[in-house]
């Protein structure tokens, strides 16, 4: 087919490819990350019967409308005496268990231990027992609360729902407590109110997303504590303290505010222990105090990933009477976060939630009698067995019948102990059979109280624990059934989309460089060195996606490849000059630009020690922070000032002194001044000043008006009769692109952590350097320059401290300038902070296109009378839109295939899935950036064409 692709056809095919890609991505995401399937309904009296018996509730349960009668029924059926009347659940958001219990058998650091003296005394005296409760990723609040009260591990996409919590409809502890008539009070994080609307008779919720507030958010909880501890009208008191998590977000684990916050939490523990557990002056019944955390935190105070620091949450029981003999026994214990649900259910006499995968926390039932301990383990085993029945075919349970282990009528089953082997399902069934048989043997001998009976009790206890541990791990790790056809359809759609984008790119390549399409696609077509490098980087990235270690340390690839590209430019430039000629301004300018790229690239590479495995190594940001906040402040102020100066300089490089440009420069100068004011006066860890919020809002408004005004107004004031059409459009787009870049840099200086102000300046210098090289004949093809800009944007993404783990997302900056919580606004700001560098380099394409048009203003494109607007748009806008879309499409499609192949990998949820969320977000960033570039260039060209035609008609008339 020899017909050249028109601008209209190119646009239609490109939009069709993107639309198909969005459809395929949506199908794959909702197929691969389904909402975790659960057993419907809630547990009732049937949970106290053998799972092989009739699963319907007993006949009179539906008639027991009175909660007290239902409570008595459950207590009678369970066979376990309830020693506690009330429960206090204190949630300290973000508290690592290491702060209280130490790590690897060693006590906590001295500063942490001394900050919580009363809690440490409870552990030392045997009045408390603590557990390192491992939390499942993603380690964010909402899914972790759901795990604690339901015992179920939620879907991975709960990390997205964390910012827009919906009511929990699955079976859970609070629902079970409500059914037996418990009165519940909640103070603290409003996530509880969203998960359980209408369950609390009193509540005072606070937003968990204002991370700058580390004081008032906790005082709002503690102010109610004296009255609640004196009240006897509640059965469950939930206290969710957010301040410690906010301290971590703003200053990290070693924040100077951390010891004081730990001391504040310790004082609250002391108050509750003395008033609720030790004071017998009020007849309030026996109270159990449990202190838990939803997740831990990294050294930087963030969370969301799967590292030990993030998953090491606390579970501390006070008032269990566990007869702990020493400090080591009270602290060196391990459990899972989901184990809290079945433990509390059995301690307080309610059915275990249906979808629980947790097991009884070891040591919490030691005060019960022998038969009660075995009964508790039996009920936990039955509940897990019901979940297994939903996963395993019924044919895998031959010979099992109702109560067959009690009466010895299990047909086809030998009632003796056997070695369990075979596949996992058969092992689990065998382990359960062994535990049930040993339990039956102990029941037949328990009246004798002989040594053999005690030995049978220990054997039954061990057998139940073995089954529970194995079954829990199997149920927790078993991936949900994924619709293979649906996943295949999604991947196919993305492959077709990738093929469409590549075909359109090759067609444009043929039209621009006048190469036959069949020759371009053949192996005999020779690529330049830099073109081979661009393709080689894509190939390396695709290959590395299959390695979990390379996914975690992906930043090394980007930094190394971008630095190598700079060296290729240096090599190519040095070959094009004759150094014997002496002084050459153009040569020196080019070499200076390339060396500035190399130096700035090396500084960016060393600013943050990114990734996962070597974040503890020294880097520039750590050195500056250790040197003191004053150094960071000076770098922030100097970077702000230089960004403003460079941005205003680029605005006036168009040799135009138009009034609109001067007004635009004034607007950005005002924004720059306010940004400097905010950095120097308001930007502080604890700043919640009203003036700071107003200042930030004014900056938001001014930046929005300046950027939008530049794109809409400048094309109408660009008419100059002494310039050609391309020169006018080029000047206009160069000014608009400069406005975009300056606007984005000022916004990032406002939102990013102060330590990142230096990298923002370096990224701006890189853009200006590569654009200067491109304007002075870089001697590489246009599509290579655009691909290099895309790669530099991704390298900058990691240089700002980002990684492929959710823990590096900067939550604190997402609430700057917001006076009332808004999920949408906070999400937008969080996206802007995370993708600051890729979006900056995509926006620089407007400036790049303007520079190219100015350089080509005397080419045949501008002088040929038949050159249409569509032809100009195709030749000058085609590559800047298609190259980022093609690169992103290849990486997205390749990683989708990798994720599909790795769906049963050990690290599918901790490494590959978070990376896929980043890939999807990068795709969205690319769509937005390309759309802004395309819309801006099309609008500017259209307006200039309209003005030119009007002037021509006016002159002719």
N, C-alpha and C positions, 0 to 999 in steps of 0.2 A: 504494500500500500504506500504510495508515494505522496499522498496528500499531506501537507504540513498541518500539524495540529493547531487549530485556532485558539485564541484566548478563551472563547466560550467553551469549546470542547475540553480544554485543559481544566477549566474551573469545574465543569460538570463531572468529569472523571475523578478529579481530586476530592470533591465533596462527596461523591458516591463512595469512594474508597474510605474516607473518614467515617461516613455514616455506617458502612458495613463493619468497620473496625469497632465502632461503639457498640453495635448490636452484638458482635461476637464477644467482645469483652464483657458485656453485661451478662450474656448467657453463661460464659465461663465462670465469672465471679459468683453468681448466685447458684451455680451448680457445684462449684468446688468448695465454697464457704456457705453451706446451707445452714439454716437455723436448726440447731441440734434437735433431732427427733426425740420425743419424750413419751413415756407412758401417760396416757390421759387420766384425768381424775385425780383424786387425793386418796392417800392411804387411810383406811378405816380399820374396823375390827378384823377384817380378813387378814391383815398383816400379822396377826398373832396366831395364825393357823398355818399348818404345813402348806407350802406352795403347791403341792400336788393334790391338795383338797380343793373343794369348790371355792373359787375366789370371790364369790359374791358375799356382801356383808351379811352378818347374822340378821335374822328376821326382824328383831326388835330394835336394831340400831337406827333405822329410819324413823322409828316412832319416838326416839329419845331427843326431843327438841330441846329439852332443858340442858344447858351445857354441863351443869353439875352432875347430872345422871350419866352423860357421856363420859365425863372424867372418871367417875366411879367404875363404869364398864371397862374402860381402858386399863385402869389399875388392876382390876380383877383378872382380866385376860392376860396381862403382861406377866404377872407373877413376880414382879420386882417392886419392892417397897420404895417409895419416893421419900427421901430424907430432906428435900428442900421445898420451900414454899415460894421463894422469890428468887429472881435472877437479875443481876446487874451486869450488863454487857458494855464494857468500856472499850471503844474503838479509838486507838491513837493512830491517825492516818499517817502512813509512811514510816512508821517506827521499825527499823531493822531489829530483828531478834538479837543481833550481835551487840547492840547497845545495852541490853539487859542481861543476856545469858553468856556473852562472850562467843568465842569461835574456836573450833578444833580443840575443845577441852581446856582452853585458856580463858581466864576471866576477862570481862570487858576492859577496855582501856580505862586508865585511872580517871580521866576527866568524865567519862560516861558513868563509871561506877560511883564516883563521888557526887554526881549530880542526882542520883536516885538512891539515897541512903536507906529510906524506909523500905522500898521494894527489895533492896539487897538484903536487908535484915530479915524480911519474911522468907526469902529463899534460904538464907543461912540457918534460920531456926526451924526449917521444915514446915512452915505455915503456908508455903506456896510451892507449886511445881510448874516449871516452865518448859516449853517445847519450841524448837525451831520448826515452825509450821510452813512447809514448802507450798508456795502459791504457784498456780499454773499461769503461764502467759496467756493473754496479755495482762501485765501487772498494772492495771488501772482500777479505780475504785469500784465502779458499778458491777462488773463481772465478778470481782472478788467478794463483794457483799453477797451476791447471789449464790456463789459457791459455798459460803459459810452457812447460809440459812437453808439451802436446799440440798447441799451435798453433791450437786451436779456441776460438771465442768461445762461452761457455756461455749457457744460458738466463737470462733476467732474474731468475727466481725463485731463482737461486743465492744471492741475498742472504739469503733465508730459510734455505736449507740451510747457510749459512756457520756457523750456530750448532749444527748437528748434522751434521757432515761424514760422508759415506759413502765407501766405497772407489770409486776411479776405475776404471771398467771399459773406458773408451775407449782406443784405441791411444795410447801416450804414450812419451816418451823413456826414462823409467825402466824401463818394461816391455821396450823394445828393448835397453837396456843389460843387463838381467837375462838376456835370451835369449842374448846372446853371452858370458855368464859373468862379467860385471862384479861386483865386490864393492863394496857401497855402505854408507856410514856416514852417519847423520843425527843432528845435535845441534841442539836448539832446539824451535821450535814443533811441538807434537804433531799439528797438522793434517796434516803429512807422513805420520805413522804411520797416520792414519785414511784418508788417500787411497791409501796404498800399503802395506797390511798384509802383513808377511812378506817384504818385499823387502830390508830392511836387516839386515846381519849384526851391526851394533852400532848402538845408538841410545840417546839420553837425551832424552826429550821433556818439554816444559814447557807448561803451559796458557797460551794467548794471551789469556785473558779477565780475568786479574787485573791490571787496568790501573793499580792503585795501586803495583804493584811495578815499579820502574824499575832496580833494581840487581841483585838476586839472579837475576832471570830471564835476565840476560846472563852473569853470573858462572858460572851453571850450564853454559853452553856453553863459555866460554873455559877453564874448568878442565881440559877434556879436550884442548885444542888442542896442548900440547907433545907428549903421547904420540901423538896421531894424526899429527902432522907427522913424527914419527920412524918411524912405521910404514910398511911397504911392502906391506901386504896389502889395500889398498883401491884402487879405480879412481875412485870418485866420493865426495867428501866434501861434504855439505850442512850449512852452518851458517846457522841462521835466528835472527837476533837481534831481540828484541821490544822492548827497552828504549826505543829512540828513539820508536817508535809510542806507547808508554805515556807517555813524557814529553809528547808532543803532546796526548794525551787529557787529561792532568791540568793542563797549563799552556799549551798552544798552541805555535805555531811559535817565539814569542819567550820561551819559558819560560827562566828563569835556569839550568835544568838542561840546556838543549840544547847549549851549547858543550862542556860536560864530556862529554856523551854522544857528540858528534861526535868529540872527541879520543880517546875510548875506542875507537870504531870505527876511527879512523885508525891507532891503535897495533896493532890486530889486523891490518889490511891490511899494515902494515909487517912484522909478524912473519911472516905467510904469504908475502909476497913474498921476504923474505930467506931464509927457511927452505926453502920449497917450490920456488921458482923459481930463486933465485940460488945456493943451496948445492949444489955438485956432489959433496960428499963421500960422499953416499949414492947408490947406483945405483937411483934410483926412476923413471927415465924423465922425459920432458918433461911438464911440468904447465902447464895453462892455468887461470888464475884469473879468474873472472867475478864481479863485484859487481852485484847487481840489487836493486831494491826492488819490492814488489808494488803499491804505489800511493803517492801523495803525501798531502798534508794541507792543510786550510784554515788560515786564520789562527788559528782556535780549536783547531786540532789534530784536527779530526774528518775523516771521509772517508766515502765511499759514493756520492757524487753524480758529476756529470760536468763540474765546473768544471776549468779549466786546472790549478789548484793541486792538485787531487785526482788527475788523470789523468797528471800529469807525473812518471813514474817513471824510475828510473835503470837504465842498462845500461852497465857499464864492463868492458872487456876488458883484462886485463893479461897480457902475454906473447905477443901475436899477431905481433910483428915486422912491424907494418904500415907502417913507414917514414914515420911522421908527422913533418912538418917543423916545425910550430909549434903553439903553444898553441891558437890559434883552430881549426885543423884537428882538434885532439884533442877539442874541446868543442862545437863548433857542428854537431852531427850529429843527425839525427832518424830514428827508426825506430818500429816498433810492437812492443808487448810480445810479440805472437804470433810475431814474427820470430825469436825466440830458438830456437824448436823446430827449424825446418829448418836453421838455421845450425849448431847443435850436432850435429844428425844427420849432416850432410855433413862436418863437421870430424872426427867420431869414427867415421865409417864404418858407420852403421846406417841403415836405411830411414827416410824421413820419415814421421811418423805420418799415418795415412790421412785424418784430418779436419782436417789443418792448413790454415789459410788465410794463414799468414805467408809471407814471402819472405826470401831471404838478406839478412842485414844488410850494407849496402854498406860496403866497406872491410875486411871480415873475411877475405876470400879473396884479397887482393892478393898474398900471398906464394906463391900457387900458380902453376903454369905456365899458359900460355894455354889449352891444351886442357883442363886440369883446371877452370879457371874456367868455361869454356863448358859442360863436362860437368855441373858443379854446377848451373848455371842451367837446363840441359836437364832434369835430374832434378827440380828444383823445379817447372819448367813442366809436366812430365808428371804430377806429383802433383796440381797444381791442376786440370789438364785432366780428371783422373779425377773430381774433385769436380764440375766443370762438366758432365761427361757425366751425372751423377746429377740435375742441375738442368735440363739442356737436352735436348730430344728428339733421338734419334739421327739423325733426318732432317736435323738442322742441320749434320751433318758429312758432306756428300756428297763422294765422291771420296777420302776418307781411308782408307788401308789400312795394314797392318803394314809399317813401315820404308819407306813409299813415298818419304819424303824422302831416304832414303839411296840407293835404287836408281833414283830418278827415274820411278817407275811410278804416280804419283798420278793416277788417271784423272779427267779432268774438271777438274783443277786446273792452272793455269798456274804454272810454277816461276819466277816473277819477282815483283818487289816491287810492291805496289799500295797505293793510298791506301785506308785503312779507313774506311768510312762505314756508314750504316744503323743499325739498332737495336743495343743493347748486346751482345746475343748474337752477332750477325754481326761486330761490331767485334772482339770477343774472338777469334773463330775466325780472322779475317783477321790479327790481330796475331800469333797463334801461328804461322800459316802463314808469315808474313814472317820471323819469327825462325828457324823451322826451315829455311827456304830459305837464309837468309844463313849459318846454321851449316853447311849442306851445302856452300855455295860456299867457305867458309873451309877446310873439310876438304880440298876438292879442290886448294887452293892452298898449304896450310900448309907443304909440304915445300920450297917455293921461297924462303921467308923474304924475299920482296920487300916493297916498300912497299905494293903493292896488297894483299898478304896481311895486313899490319898494319891497313890501312884496313878490310878485310873483317872482321877480328877486332873492331875497334871498333864497326862497324855491327851485327854479330851480338850483341855485348855490349849495345849500346843497345836493340836490338830485343827481346831477352829481358827486359831490365829494364822496358821499356815494357809488355810483355805481363804480366809478373808483377805490376807495380804495379796495372795496370787490373783484372786478374783477382782479385787479392787484395781490392781495394776492393769489387768487385762481389759476391764471395762473402761478404765480411764484412757488407755492408749489406743483402744480399738477405734479406727476411723469409721465415721458414718458411711453408709453406702452412698456412693456417688453415682449419679445418672451418667453412665459412660456415653450414651448416645448424645446427651445434652452437651457434655464436655467436648465430644468430638465435633459437634455442630459449631460450638463456639470457636474452637481452634481452626476449623475449616474456614469459617468466616474471616478470621484474622489472617489466615494464609492468603486467601483471595484478595483481601484488602492490601496486604503487603505486595502481592503481585501487581495489583492495579497501580499502586504508587510507584513501584519500580519501573513499570512500563511507561507511565507518564513521564517519569524522570528521563528515561532513555530517549523518548521521543523529543523532549525538549533539548536534550544533549545533542541530538542529531541536528535539530534546527539551528541551535546557537553556534555549534562548532562545525556545521556542515559536513558531518561524518555520516556515511551510510549506516543505517540502523543495524543491518545484519553484520556489518564489520565491527560495530561497537559491541555487539553481543558475542562476538567470536573470541576464541582464545588467542588468535593472532594479533588482536588489537593491543598495541603497546601502551602501557600507562607510564606517566611520569613518576619520578621517585616519590613525590609528595602525594600523588593520587594512590599509588600502591600503599603508602603509609596509612591513608585514611581507611582504605578497605582492610588493611591488616589489623588496625585497631578494632574495627567492628568484629573481625573474626576472632581476635583474642578475647574480646568481651563476651562473645557468644560462647566460646569454649569454656571460659572461666565460670560461667553461670552454673555449671554442673558441680562445682566444688563448694562445699559449705564454707570452707576456710577463705576461699577467694571472694565469696559473697560478703563475708564479714569484713574483709580487708580490701574491698574494691577500690578504695581511694588510692592505693599504691599504683594501680594500673593507670588511672586517669592522670595522676601527677607525673608518672614516668613517661607516658606517651605524649603529653602536652610539652614537657621539657624536651623530648626528642624532636618534636615538630619544630620547636624554636631553633634547635641545632640544625635541622634541615634548612630552615630559612637562612641561617647564618652561612651554611655551606653554599647554598644556591646564590646568595647575594655576593659572597666573596668571589665566586667564579665569574660573575658578570662585570667585575671592575678590574681595571689595570692599575695596580698599586704603584707602578712606576711613574704615573702621571703627576704625582704630588698631591697638592691640596684639591679635594673634591667635596664640595658642600653636600651634594646629594648623597654621595657614598657615605660620608661621615654621619649624615642624618639617618640613613637607613641602618647603619651599624649601631648607632646610639639607640634607635628604637628597638632593635633586636636584643641588645644587651639589657635594656630596661625590662623587656619581657622575661629574659632569663633571670634577672635579679628579683623582680617582683614575684615570679613563679616560685623561686626558691624560698622566699620569705613566706609566701602563702603555704607552701608545703610544710614549713616548719612551725607555722603559727599554732596549729592544733594537732596533737597526736591522736588521730582519729581511729576508726575501726572499733574492735572489741577486745582484742587480746593484749595490746600493748599501750593502752591508754595511760598507764602509770608512768611511762617514760617521759622525760622532761621535754618541754616545748616552749616556744616563745611566750604563749599565754600564761603558762605556769610560772615562768621566770618573772614576768611583769606583776602577776598577782602576789607572788612571794615578796617582791621588792616593795610592795605597798600600794594602796589604792590611789595615792597621789600620782604615781607614774602612769597608771591606767587613765586617770582623769586628764592628765596632760596630753597623752596620745589621743584621747578622744577629742579634746578641744582642737588640737592641731589638725587632726584628720578632718574634722568638720569644716574648719576654716579652709583647708586646701581643696576639699571637695567643692565648696561654694565658689572659690576662685577659678578652679578648672572648669566647672560647669558654666559659669558666666562667660569665661573666655571662649568656649566653644560656641556659645550663642551668637557671638559677634564675629565669628570667622567667615561669615557668608558675604563679607564686603557689602553689607547692607546696613543702613542706618534707619530702617523703617521705624515708625513710631510704635507699631505693635510689638516689635522686638524689644524696644526700650521699656515698654510697659511690662512685658513678660519678664525682663531682667529685674525690674523693680519688685515684681511679685515674688520672684524666687529669692531675691535679696532679703525681703521681709521674712520669708520662710526660713532662710538660713540663719538670720538673726535669732528668730524664736527657737530654732533647733539648738543653737549655741547656748541660749538662755536656759533651755530645759536641761541640757547636758551639764551646765555649770552650776545651776541652782537647785533643780528639782530631782534630777535623776539619782535616786538613792534607794538603797534596799528597802527602807521603811517608808518611802515617800508615798503618802496617800493624800497629799495636800490638794485642796480644792483648786488652787492656782495652777498646779501642774496639770490637772485634768482639763481645765479651761484652755491652757496654753496648747496642749496637744490637740484638742478639738479645733482650735483656730488653725493650727498647722495643717491638720487634715483638710479643712475647708479650702485653705489657700492653695495647697498642692493640687487638690482636685480641680479647682477653678483654673489654675495656671496650666495644668496638663491638658484638660479638655478644651480650654479656650485656645491654647496654642494650636491644637489639631483642627479646630473648627474655623478660627479667625485668620490665621496666617495665610492659608491659600488665597483668601480674598484680597489680601494686601500685597500679593507677590508680583503683580503685573509691572513689568519694566520693559518699555519699548526698545531699549538698547540691548536686551538680552534675548537669546534664543529660547524656544519653548523648554528644552531640556535643562538649560541653565536656570530658568525661573523655577521649574519644578524641583530641581536639585537643591537650589538655595532654600526653598520652602521646606522640603523634607529634611534637609540637614538641620535647620533650626528646630523643626518639630522633634526630630530624633534627639537633639541636644536637650530639649525641654523634657522629653520622656526620661532620659538617662539621669538628668539632674534631679527630677522629681522622685524617681525611684531611689536614688542614692540618699537623698535627704530623708525619705521615708524610712529607709533601712537604718540610717544613723539614729533615728528616733526609736525604732522598735527593737533593734538587735541589742544584745548584751554589750556594755561599754567596751569590753575587751575586743569586740569584733569591728570596732570603728576603723582600726588599721587595715584589716583585710578589705573593707569596703573601698577605701582609698586606693589600695593596690589593684583591685579589680577595675576601678575606673581608669587608672593609669594603663592597664593592659588594653582596655578597649580603645583608648585614644592612640596608643602605640600601634596596634594592629590596623586601625583605620588610617593612620598616617602612612604606614607602609603600603596599604592597599591603594591609597591615593597617588602614591609615587611609584607605580608600576612594580608590584611585588613579584611579577613574573610567575605567578601561579594562576591556574584557572579560577574563575569566580566561584564555582561550586566548592572548590577546595577551601577557599577563604571562609565561606559560610559554614562548612563542616568544622573548620578549625574554631570558629567562634562558638559553635555548639559544644565542642569538646572542652573549650576553655570555661564555658559556663558550668559544665558538669564538674570539672576540677575545682572550680571556685565553690561549688556546692559543698564539697567535702572540706575545703579549706576553711569554711565558716564553722566547722565543728560538727557538721551533720554526718550521719552514718546510715547503715541499713538496719539499725535497731530503733525501735520506737522510743527508747529512753532518751535520745538526743534531741527530740522535739522540744523546742523552747516554748513552754506553756506560759511563763511569766510575761513575756512581751505581748501575748495575745490579748491582754486586758489593759494595755496602756491607753489612757484617754477614754475608757468606757466607764461611765458612772453607774450604770445598771446592767445586770447580766443579760447578754444576748448571745445565744448559741451561734447564730448565723454570723454576726460581726466578729465574734472571737474566733470562729473557724476560719473566716476569711483572713484575719490578721495572722493566725497561725500558719496558714498556707503561704502568705506573703513572706513571713520570716524564713520558713523552711526552704522556699524556692527563690530566695533573693537573687542568687547568682545566675541560675539558668534564665530567669525572666529578664534580668538586666542585660544579658548578652542577646537575648531574642529582641528586646526593645532596641538594642543598638543597631539592628538590621535596618531600621528606618533611616538612621544616620548614614549607614553604609550605602544604602540605595541612593540617598541624596548625593553622597560624595561621588559615586559612580556616574550618576546622571550629569553632574557638573563636569566631570572629566571627559565625558563622551558628548558634550554639547555641540561639538563640531563634526560628529561622526555622520555616516550616511543615514543613520536612523533619524536624526533630527533634520537633515537637509532634504531627504527624499519626500517629494510632495505627496506620495500615496501612502506614506506611513500612517497608519491609523492608531487611535488610542489603544485599541485592543492589542495591536502588535507591540507597542511600547510596553504595555503592562505585562505581556507574555515574556518578553525578553528581559525585562528588568525586575519583575516581581516573581517570575517563575521559580528560579533557583532559591531565593530567600524563603519561599514558602515550602517548596518541595523537599529541599535537602533536610531541614529539621524533621519534617513529617516522615520522610523515608527512613532516616536513621532511627527515629523513635519507633517506627513501625517494625523495623527489623528486630530491634532489641526487645520490644514488647512481645512480638510473636515468638521469638526464640525463648524468652524466659517463660512464656506460657507453656510451651512444649516441655521445658525443663521441669516446671512445677508439676505438670501432669505426670511426668516420668518419676518424679520424686515424691509422689503422694503417699507412699508408704515408708519414706525415709525417716530415720530417727529424729532428724532436725527439721521436719517439714513445718512444724508450727513455730519453732523458736528461731529459725534462720530463713528458710525459703519463703514462708508466708509473709513475714514483715517486709522482706525485700520486694515481694510482689505488690504489696500495698504502695510502696514507694514508686515502683514502676508505673502503677496506675496513676498515681499523683503526678509523676513526671509527664505522662501522656496528657493529662489535663492541662498542665503548665504549658506544654508545647502547643496544644490547641489554642489556648488563650493568647499566647504570644504571637503565633502565626496569624490568628484572626485580627489582632490589633495592627500588626504590620500590614496585612492585606487591606484592611479597611482604611487605614491612614493613607497609604500610597494611592489606592484607587480614588479616594475622595479628593486628595490634593491634585492628582492628574486630571480628574474630571472637572474640578473647579477652574483650574488653569486653562484647560481646553475651552471651557465655556467663556471665560473672560477673553481669551485670544480670539475666538470666533466673533464675539461681540465687537471687539476692537477692529477686527478686519472688516466687518459689515459697516461699522461706523465710518471707517476710512474710505471704503468704496462708495458710500452714499455721499 
